Structure formats: C-alpha cells, structure tokens
C-alpha cells in the first residue's frame, strides 16, 4: 500500500460512510477502488476519495445512485464542471432553505402578535410582511408588559374583515398626515395635532391603552426609525419626524 492509498476502513472513518456502503458502491461500479492489496483488500487512492466526495455531494442533494453514476461517467463534464455544478445546486438549495426558515420565522412572529389569519389573508390585507417581521423587536421592547398582553388579546380576536378595516383606518390617518406635511402645515398646527389625536385614539381603541405618555414613547420609537417609523419614511422622507412632532405637540396641548 502506498502513502496515498487507504483501506476501506480508513476511508469509512475519514468520510463517515459505512464500510457496507463502500462495498455496495464498489459492487455497482459507482466507486471501484483503484488497487487491491496482495490479500485482496480494497485500497482507495486520492482520486478515489475525490470521486467519493462528489458522490456524497450529489447524494446530499437527493440524487439517486444511477443518476450520480451517469453524471460522473459523462465525458463532456470535467471535474471542474462537476464542482461548479455542485456549487450551483448547493447554492440553490441553501436559498430554498433560507426561504423556508424565513417563512417559519414570519409565522412565529405572527403568532407572537396574536395574528390568527392565514398567511394568504395576511398578504392580502397588509400587502407585505413588515408587520410580522417587526414582531420580535416589538416583543423585545414591550414583551411582558400589560400593553403587549392587551395587543395580543385584541389581535387574536380580529377577523380578516376586522384587519382590513384597521388597515384602512391606519392608511387614512397616515395619508392625511402626509398631505398635511406636503402642504407645509407645521406639526403643531391644530389640524395636525387633531390628526395626532386621531392616531392615538385609533391605537387606544384597536390595540392597547394609549394615553398621551404612551403615545409620546411610541413617537420616540418612530423617530428612532423603529417599526412604523420606517414605514412613515418609506412614504416620504421626514414623515417620521413630522408625526413625532405632531404627537408631542398634541400631548403638550392636552396638558394645557
């Protein structure tokens, strides 16, 4: 046995493939060892080990042994071609797995929010999954609080029609705030503060108790570009600042 040849036992230990499997690969002609010892034992070369690695890659990707044999026997494919092909297949598989993990995360986040809608209903109503994507951040900030528990209880009771109505209410408030900013109204204009109050009452009625102190805290989160703040600035740069200032002005007005 040369320094580059290995017994079946060594190959099994190196790769984690059982001796029985290696014998089977030999019997079907998929991986025939390059040499035999004087006693008749299988001896595998470095090239044999590389071929086994290719086989294991394709097996991991779900190819059957007949297909793998045909791929490896194709004279039009060089070893580099096979490596590039395996890389592309593994990359595609990894992307599918990442998508599956993301889908599971979204469902877990939806459950944290108490959403009882199907994924299709959530897509139809919200149009995107940002509501779910930010559940982990919301739980980190509010989890364990009475406000969080209120939100979960109320959200879990809403039907698809309820959520559609809530979405329309939110969109209407946001649109009017955007129009006010575009018209050049200052954030402390009475009409803008009225919109901020409408925003507060919407949260109070639909999600959780929201007095002016809680509303101020939410406004600070908007300004810090958290959760809804990003949605506002997606609508128009600077809208999160405008909404923040309107909420603060409205809270100040309530004390006067």
C-alpha positions in Angstrom: 0.0 0.0 0.0 1.4 3.4 -1.0 1.3 6.6 1.1 -1.7 7.8 -1.0 -3.8 4.6 -0.7 -6.2 3.9 2.1 -8.1 0.9 3.2 -11.8 0.8 3.2 -11.8 1.2 7.0 -9.7 4.3 6.8 -12.0 5.8 4.1 -15.0 5.0 6.2 -13.5 6.7 9.2 -12.5 9.8 7.1 -15.9 10.3 5.4 -18.4 8.8 7.8 -19.6 6.4 5.1 -20.1 2.9 6.4 -17.9 0.0 5.1 -21.0 -1.7 3.9 -22.0 1.3 1.8 -18.5 1.5 0.3 -18.7 -2.2 -0.6 -22.0 -1.6 -2.3 -20.6 1.3 -4.3 -17.9 -1.0 -5.5 -20.3 -3.8 -6.4 -22.4 -1.5 -8.6 -19.4 0.1 -10.2 -20.0 3.6 -8.7 -16.8 3.7 -6.8 -14.3 1.0 -7.6 -11.1 1.2 -5.6 -8.0 1.7 -7.7 -6.0 -1.1 -6.2 -6.2 -4.3 -4.2 -3.7 -5.5 -1.6 -2.0 -8.8 -2.1 -4.6 -10.2 0.3 -7.4 -8.8 -1.8 -8.4 -5.9 0.3 -9.7 -2.7 -1.3 -7.3 0.2 -1.5 -8.5 3.7 -2.3 -6.4 6.4 -3.9 -6.6 10.2 -3.6 -8.6 10.2 -6.9 -11.0 7.6 -5.5 -11.5 9.8 -2.4 -12.3 12.8 -4.5 -14.8 10.7 -6.5 -16.4 9.7 -3.2 -16.7 13.3 -2.2 -18.6 14.1 -5.5 -20.9 11.1 -4.9 -21.6 12.3 -1.3 -22.4 15.8 -2.6 -24.9 14.5 -5.1 -26.4 12.2 -2.5 -26.8 15.1 -0.1 -28.7 16.9 -2.9 -31.1 13.9 -3.3 -29.8 12.3 -6.5 -30.2 8.6 -6.8 -27.2 6.3 -7.4 -28.0 5.6 -11.0 -28.2 9.3 -11.8 -24.9 10.0 -9.9 -23.2 7.3 -11.9 -24.4 8.8 -15.2 -23.3 12.3 -14.2 -19.8 11.1 -13.2 -19.5 9.0 -16.3 -20.4 11.8 -18.7 -17.2 12.5 -20.7 -18.5 16.1 -21.5 -18.1 17.1 -17.9 -14.7 17.8 -16.4 -14.1 17.6 -12.7 -14.1 21.4 -12.6 -17.5 21.4 -14.4 -18.9 19.0 -11.8 -17.6 21.2 -8.9 -19.2 24.3 -10.4 -22.5 22.4 -11.0 -22.5 21.1 -7.4 -21.8 24.6 -6.1 -24.8 26.0 -8.1 -27.0 23.2 -6.8 -26.0 23.7 -3.2 -26.4 27.4 -3.5 -29.9 27.0 -4.9 -30.7 24.5 -2.1 -29.3 26.9 0.5 -31.5 29.7 -0.9 -34.6 27.5 -0.6 -33.7 26.6 3.0 -33.2 30.3 3.9 -36.7 31.0 2.4 -38.1 28.2 4.5 -36.5 29.5 7.6 -37.8 33.0 6.9 -41.3 31.6 6.3 -41.2 29.8 9.7 -39.8 33.0 11.4 -42.7 35.0 9.9 -45.2 32.5 11.2 -43.7 32.5 14.7 -43.7 36.3 14.7 -47.3 36.4 13.5 -48.2 34.2 16.4 -46.3 36.5 18.8 -48.5 39.3 17.6 -51.6 37.2 18.1 -52.5 37.2 14.4 -54.9 34.4 13.7 -55.1 35.0 9.9 -53.7 32.6 7.3 -50.5 33.7 5.6 -52.6 34.4 2.4 -55.0 36.6 4.3 -52.1 38.5 5.9 -50.6 39.1 2.5 -53.9 40.2 1.0 -54.6 42.6 3.9 -51.2 44.1 4.7 -49.5 43.6 1.3 -46.2 42.9 2.9 -44.9 41.1 6.0 -43.3 44.0 7.8 -45.9 43.8 10.5 -44.7 40.3 11.2 -41.0 41.0 10.6 -41.0 43.6 13.4 -42.8 41.4 16.0 -39.5 40.3 17.5 -38.4 43.9 18.0 -41.8 44.8 19.4 -41.8 41.9 21.8 -38.3 42.9 22.9 -39.5 46.4 23.7 -42.9 45.6 25.1 -42.9 41.9 25.9 -44.3 41.1 29.3 -46.0 44.5 29.7 -49.7 44.9 30.1 -49.8 46.8 26.8 -48.2 43.8 25.0 -50.7 41.4 26.5 -53.6 43.8 25.6 -52.4 43.9 22.0 -52.1 40.1 21.8 -55.5 39.6 23.2 -57.2 42.0 20.9 -55.2 41.0 17.8 -56.0 37.3 18.3 -59.8 38.1 18.2 -59.7 40.0 15.0 -61.1 38.5 11.8 -59.9 39.2 8.3 -62.6 41.8 7.9 -61.5 43.5 11.2 -57.9 43.7 10.0 -59.0 45.1 6.6 -60.9 47.8 8.5 -58.0 48.5 10.8 -55.7 48.8 7.8 -58.0 51.3 6.1 -58.2 53.4 9.2 -54.4 53.5 9.6 -53.9 54.3 5.9 -56.4 57.1 6.1 -54.7 58.7 9.1 -51.2 58.3 7.6 -52.4 59.7 4.2 -53.8 62.8 5.9 -50.6 63.3 7.9 -48.6 63.0 4.7 -50.8 65.5 3.0 -50.5 68.0 5.9 -46.7 67.8 5.7 -46.8 68.2 1.9 -49.0 71.2 2.3 -46.4 72.8 4.6 -48.6 72.8 7.8 -46.4 72.9 10.9 -46.6 69.9 13.2 -48.1 72.0 16.0 -50.9 73.3 13.8 -54.2 72.5 15.5 -55.4 70.5 12.4 -52.2 68.4 12.5 -52.5 67.9 16.3 -56.1 66.7 15.7 -54.7 64.0 13.3 -52.2 63.0 16.0 -55.0 62.7 18.5 -57.0 60.6 16.0 -53.9 58.4 15.7 -53.7 58.0 19.5 -57.4 57.1 19.7 -57.0 54.6 16.9 -54.3 52.7 18.8 -56.2 53.0 22.1 -59.4 51.5 20.5 -57.8 48.9 18.4 -54.7 47.6 20.1 -53.9 48.8 23.7 -54.3 51.5 26.2 -52.6 54.6 24.8 -52.6 57.7 26.9 -50.5 60.7 26.0 -47.4 59.3 27.8 -47.6 56.0 25.9 -48.1 58.0 22.7 -45.0 60.0 23.4 -43.0 56.8 23.9 -44.2 55.5 20.6 -43.4 58.7 18.9 -39.8 58.5 20.1 -39.6 55.0 18.6 -40.9 56.3 15.3 -38.2 59.0 15.3 -35.6 56.4 16.1 -36.6 54.7 12.8 -38.1 51.7 14.6 -41.1 49.7 13.2 -43.7 52.2 12.0 -41.1 54.9 11.7 -39.6 53.1 8.8 -43.0 52.8 7.2 -43.5 56.6 7.5 -40.2 57.4 6.0 -40.9 55.0 3.2 -44.0 57.0 2.4 -42.0 60.3 2.4 -38.6 61.2 3.9 -39.0 63.1 7.1 -42.6 61.9 7.8 -41.5 60.0 11.0 -40.1 63.3 12.4 -43.3 65.1 11.4 -45.5 62.5 13.1 -43.3 62.6 16.2 -43.5 66.3 16.5 -47.3 66.3 15.9 -47.7 63.7 18.7 -45.5 65.6 21.1 -47.4 68.9 20.3 -50.7 67.1 20.8 -49.6 65.7 24.2 -48.4 69.1 25.3 -51.8 70.6 24.2 -53.6 68.0 26.4 -51.9 69.4 29.5 -52.7 73.0 28.8 
